[in-house]
Amino acid sequence: MTARIYQPARNAMQAGQAKEQWLLEFEPESPRQSDPLMGWTSSSDMRSQVRLGFDSKDEAIAYATRVGLAYRVETPKVPTRKVVSYSDNFRPGRLTPWSH
């Protein structure tokens, strides 16, 4: 059973840079099956429902090693921030000339 330790991406409705916690989730052991009558999907794997939250990556790794879980750490991608100023539109050394 392999566990995945990651920091979830922020919601599209969030503008802040703060990320709350690290999550530990178990990877599924068996694929999901669909019910032929209703079309619902189900799984016999009960660990797929478990999500553990930790304040830091080190706490999540310490828990996984203490319990004896094989784990995989996914580091979050840091977004590149492009600083753009409104006054740059009217700068005299602008590469493309102002069109209107």
C-alpha positions in Angstrom: 0.0 0.0 0.0 1.6 3.2 -1.1 0.7 6.6 0.4 0.9 9.9 -1.5 2.0 13.0 0.5 1.2 16.3 -1.3 0.0 19.8 -0.8 -3.2 20.4 -2.7 -3.4 23.2 -5.2 -5.4 26.3 -4.3 -9.0 26.7 -5.5 -9.6 28.8 -8.6 -11.7 31.1 -6.4 -8.8 31.8 -4.0 -6.3 34.6 -4.6 -4.1 34.2 -1.6 -0.7 32.5 -1.5 -1.2 30.7 1.8 -1.6 26.9 1.6 -3.1 25.3 4.6 -1.8 21.8 5.1 -0.2 18.7 3.6 -2.4 15.7 2.9 -1.6 12.0 3.0 -3.8 9.8 0.8 -3.6 6.1 -0.1 -3.4 5.2 -3.7 -6.1 2.8 -4.9 -5.3 -0.9 -4.8 -8.1 -2.0 -7.2 -9.9 -0.1 -9.9 -13.4 1.3 -9.4 -16.4 -0.8 -10.7 -19.5 0.7 -12.1 -22.9 -0.6 -11.0 -24.8 -2.0 -14.1 -28.2 -0.9 -12.9 -27.6 2.6 -11.6 -24.2 3.5 -13.1 -22.7 4.5 -9.8 -19.0 3.8 -9.2 -17.9 1.9 -6.2 -14.7 0.4 -4.8 -13.9 -2.3 -2.3 -10.8 -0.4 -1.1 -11.7 1.3 2.2 -8.4 3.1 2.4 -9.2 5.3 -0.6 -11.6 7.2 1.7 -8.9 8.2 4.2 -7.3 11.6 3.9 -5.0 12.7 6.7 -4.0 16.3 7.1 -0.7 17.5 8.6 0.7 21.0 9.2 4.0 20.3 7.5 5.6 17.8 5.1 8.0 16.6 7.8 5.1 15.6 10.1 3.4 13.6 7.3 6.7 11.8 6.5 7.3 11.1 10.2 3.8 9.6 10.5 4.3 7.4 7.4 7.6 6.0 8.6 6.2 5.5 12.1 3.3 3.5 10.8 5.4 1.7 8.3 3.9 3.0 5.1 5.6 3.2 1.8 5.1 6.8 0.7 5.7 9.1 -2.2 6.2 12.9 -1.7 5.0 15.3 -4.4 6.5 18.7 -4.1 4.2 21.6 -5.1 4.9 23.7 -8.1 5.6 27.3 -7.2 3.8 29.7 -9.6 5.9 32.3 -11.2 4.6 35.8 -10.5 4.9 38.3 -13.3 5.0 41.8 -11.9 3.2 44.1 -14.3 2.5 47.8 -13.7 -0.1 49.9 -15.4 2.4 52.6 -16.0 4.5 50.3 -18.2 1.9 50.8 -20.9 3.0 54.4 -21.3 6.7 53.9 -20.8 8.8 55.8 -23.5 11.1 52.8 -24.1 8.3 50.4 -24.8 9.1 47.6 -27.4 5.8 47.8 -29.2 4.4 51.3 -29.8 1.2 52.5 -28.3 -1.5 52.0 -30.9 -4.2 54.4 -29.9 
